[in-house]
């Protein structure tokens, strides 16, 4: 349970840091600038907590934040970034579904002088202003080892395993690879 609370605190700290760094990157003195968070979905608790932390940080710093729910659709993420570029947002936070497929939109934002901060999924080298993420392969390895230890201790070394996840999610595929 402590890990969950620690995770929420880290998430709030990450959201605050992201918005603070974007205010530094954006033009100083702008009144109520608008930033966008392009989210993977709003079904997962993790993403909802991320949204809440980002909203709280935006409010505390006097910025407007719009959140786009991609509903696990990488094409929708690209379209959202392109729309936010046209709207002239001051910065974009993106939790990418397809880390390679999102790069043209990230490059387009950079060309329009709109900083992009990639969160959670690690993007390939590119023009993103910052990256906040974890080693998901290592995370998968850690949970896999926990599973093995649990099965050995609590189940006599016998268990059947099924993995459920989104095949189009780079994050989940990396975690499965580590597992």
C-alpha positions in Angstrom: 0.0 0.0 0.0 2.9 2.4 0.7 4.1 2.0 -2.8 0.7 3.2 -4.1 0.9 6.4 -2.0 4.5 6.9 -2.9 3.5 6.6 -6.5 0.8 9.2 -6.2 3.3 11.6 -4.6 5.8 11.0 -7.3 3.2 11.4 -9.9 2.2 14.8 -8.5 5.8 15.8 -8.3 6.4 14.8 -11.9 3.3 16.7 -13.1 4.4 19.8 -11.1 7.9 19.6 -12.6 6.6 19.2 -16.1 4.3 22.2 -15.9 7.0 24.3 -14.2 9.5 23.4 -16.8 7.1 24.2 -19.6 6.4 27.6 -18.0 10.1 28.2 -18.1 10.3 27.1 -21.7 7.3 29.2 -22.8 7.3 33.0 -23.1 7.6 34.6 -19.7 4.8 36.8 -18.5 2.1 35.2 -20.6 -1.3 35.4 -18.8 -3.0 32.0 -18.3 -1.2 30.1 -21.0 -2.8 26.9 -22.2 -1.0 23.5 -22.2 -2.1 20.2 -23.4 -1.8 16.7 -22.0 -2.3 14.0 -24.7 -3.2 11.0 -22.6 -3.3 7.3 -23.5 -6.7 6.6 -22.0 -8.8 7.5 -19.0 -9.7 4.0 -18.0 -6.5 3.2 -16.1 -6.1 4.6 -12.5 -2.5 5.5 -13.3 -3.5 7.9 -16.1 -6.4 9.3 -14.0 -3.9 10.1 -11.2 -1.6 11.6 -13.7 -4.4 13.8 -15.0 -5.3 14.9 -11.5 -1.7 15.8 -10.7 -1.3 17.7 -13.9 -4.6 19.6 -13.3 -3.6 20.4 -9.7 -0.2 21.7 -10.8 -1.6 23.7 -13.7 -4.2 25.3 -11.3 -1.5 26.1 -8.7 0.7 27.8 -11.3 -2.1 29.8 -13.0 -2.0 27.9 -16.2 -4.8 26.3 -18.2 -4.6 22.6 -19.0 -6.6 20.7 -21.6 -6.5 16.9 -21.5 -7.1 14.7 -24.6 -8.2 11.1 -24.1 -6.8 9.1 -27.0 -8.8 6.0 -26.0 -5.7 3.8 -26.8 -5.6 5.1 -30.4 -2.2 6.2 -31.6 -3.7 7.9 -34.7 -5.9 10.0 -32.4 -2.8 11.0 -30.4 -1.1 12.3 -33.5 -4.2 14.1 -34.6 -4.6 15.7 -31.1 -1.0 17.0 -31.2 -1.5 18.4 -34.7 -4.7 20.1 -33.5 -3.0 21.6 -30.4 -0.2 22.9 -32.6 -2.9 24.7 -34.7 -4.5 26.1 -31.5 -1.1 27.5 -30.4 -0.8 25.8 -27.0 2.4 26.8 -25.1 3.5 23.2 -24.5 2.4 19.6 -24.9 2.7 16.7 -22.5 2.3 13.3 -24.2 2.1 9.8 -22.8 2.7 8.0 -26.1 1.0 4.8 -27.2 3.3 4.2 -30.2 6.7 5.8 -29.4 7.9 5.7 -33.0 4.6 6.7 -34.6 4.3 9.8 -32.5 7.6 11.2 -33.6 6.4 13.1 -36.7 3.9 15.0 -34.6 6.5 15.7 -31.9 8.8 17.0 -34.7 6.0 19.2 -36.1 5.4 20.7 -32.6 9.1 21.4 -32.2 9.2 23.1 -35.6 6.3 25.3 -34.4 8.4 26.1 -31.2 6.0 24.2 -29.0 7.9 22.2 -26.5 6.9 18.6 -26.0 7.6 16.7 -22.8 7.3 12.9 -23.1 5.9 11.2 -20.0 5.9 7.5 -19.1 6.8 6.0 -22.5 10.4 6.8 -23.5 10.6 8.3 -27.0 13.5 7.8 -29.4 16.0 10.6 -29.6 14.3 13.6 -31.0 13.4 17.2 -30.5 11.3 16.6 -27.3 12.2 19.1 -24.6 12.3 16.6 -21.8 11.6 13.0 -21.0 10.0 11.7 -17.8 9.9 7.9 -17.7 11.2 4.7 -16.3 12.9 1.6 -17.6 9.9 -0.5 -18.3 11.9 -3.6 -19.3 13.5 -3.5 -15.8 10.1 -2.9 -14.3 8.9 -6.0 -16.0 11.9 -8.0 -14.8 11.2 -6.9 -11.2 7.6 -7.9 -11.2 8.5 -11.1 -13.0 11.0 -12.0 -10.2 8.3 -11.1 -7.6 5.9 -13.4 -9.3 8.5 -16.3 -9.4 9.3 -15.8 -5.7 5.6 -15.7 -4.8 4.8 -18.8 -6.8 7.7 -20.6 -5.1 6.8 -19.6 -1.6 3.0 -19.6 -1.7 2.0 -22.0 -4.5 4.6 -24.8 -4.2 6.3 -23.6 -7.4 3.3 -24.4 -9.6 1.2 -21.8 -11.4 -0.4 -21.0 -14.7 0.2 -17.6 -16.1 -1.6 -15.4 -18.6 -0.6 -11.9 -19.5 -3.3 -9.4 -20.6 -2.3 -6.2 -22.2 -2.6 -3.9 -25.1 -0.4 -5.1 -28.0 -0.2 -1.6 -29.4 1.3 -0.2 -26.2 5.1 0.2 -26.3 5.1 0.4 -22.5 3.2 -2.8 -22.0 5.3 -4.6 -24.6 8.5 -3.5 -22.9 7.2 -4.7 -19.5 6.3 -8.1 -21.0 9.7 -8.4 -22.5 11.3 -7.8 -19.1 8.9 -10.3 -17.4 
